[in-house]
């Protein structure tokens, strides 16, 4: 399995926020530890749990990087708010699902901490900071992370291949960001 690259303190040298850089490096060191641990565990169910934790950590690292890049590049963050919502009934107009409404839509600036992972990926793609291919990889990683809630998780187990894919996505994203910011 691929292991995190550059754990010598240079991995995130482009990150100007020292506390964030140290947190990300610590997270990757823990991921490396978990990868070693997973290879030593004999029972499959425990190995799957370790894989799940690895993917959760990698997704957290990628999400933090996304937010850092958005902030560093000063990309405008907006959200839509709907006010004064009124149901509308128009003759000859029907809606199969939902309800026809009239509302005032306002765009408001968002705080970086309030930007969801999916929106951060979309914004990075929209502003051509990441390629469509990398967007797909990050979206897959986000999907794996979102499938790991203990309630309703069902059969969404994380495999060794999922971990390797998540590591590749992080490595590509880190290289891409380092080039764009470095």
Residue pairs with C-beta under 8 A, 6 or more apart in sequence:
1 35
1 39
1 160
1 163
1 164
1 167
2 164
2 167
2 168
2 171
3 32
3 35
3 167
4 11
4 28
4 31
4 32
4 167
4 170
4 171
5 11
5 171
7 25
7 28
7 29
7 32
9 25
11 24
11 25
11 28
11 174
12 20
12 21
12 24
12 25
12 174
13 21
13 178
13 182
14 177
14 178
14 181
14 182
15 21
15 24
15 68
16 72
17 68
20 64
20 68
23 64
24 61
24 64
24 65
27 57
27 60
27 61
28 61
30 57
31 54
31 57
31 58
31 61
34 50
34 53
34 54
34 57
35 54
35 163
37 50
38 47
38 50
38 51
38 54
38 160
38 163
41 47
41 50
47 160
48 157
48 158
48 159
51 157
51 158
51 159
51 160
51 162
51 163
52 148
52 157
52 158
54 158
54 163
54 166
55 141
55 144
55 145
55 148
55 158
55 162
55 163
55 166
56 145
56 148
58 141
58 163
58 166
58 167
58 169
58 170
59 117
59 141
59 142
59 144
59 145
59 166
61 170
62 138
62 141
62 142
62 169
62 170
62 173
63 117
63 120
63 142
65 173
65 174
65 177
66 117
66 120
66 121
66 124
66 138
67 112
67 113
67 115
67 120
69 124
69 129
69 177
69 180
69 181
70 77
70 112
70 115
70 120
70 123
70 124
71 112
72 181
73 127
73 129
75 123
75 127
76 109
77 109
77 110
77 111
77 112
77 115
77 123
78 107
78 108
78 109
78 110
79 107
79 108
79 110
79 114
80 105
80 106
80 107
80 108
81 105
81 106
81 107
81 108
82 103
82 104
82 105
82 106
83 103
83 104
83 106
84 103
84 104
85 101
85 102
85 103
86 101
86 102
86 103
87 99
87 100
87 101
88 100
88 101
88 102
89 100
90 100
93 100
115 123
117 142
117 145
118 139
118 142
121 130
121 135
121 138
121 139
121 142
122 135
124 130
124 135
125 131
125 132
125 135
129 176
129 177
129 180
130 138
130 173
130 176
131 176
134 169
134 172
134 173
134 176
137 165
137 168
137 169
137 172
137 173
138 169
138 173
140 165
140 169
141 165
141 166
141 169
141 170
144 156
144 158
144 162
144 166
147 153
147 156
148 156
148 158
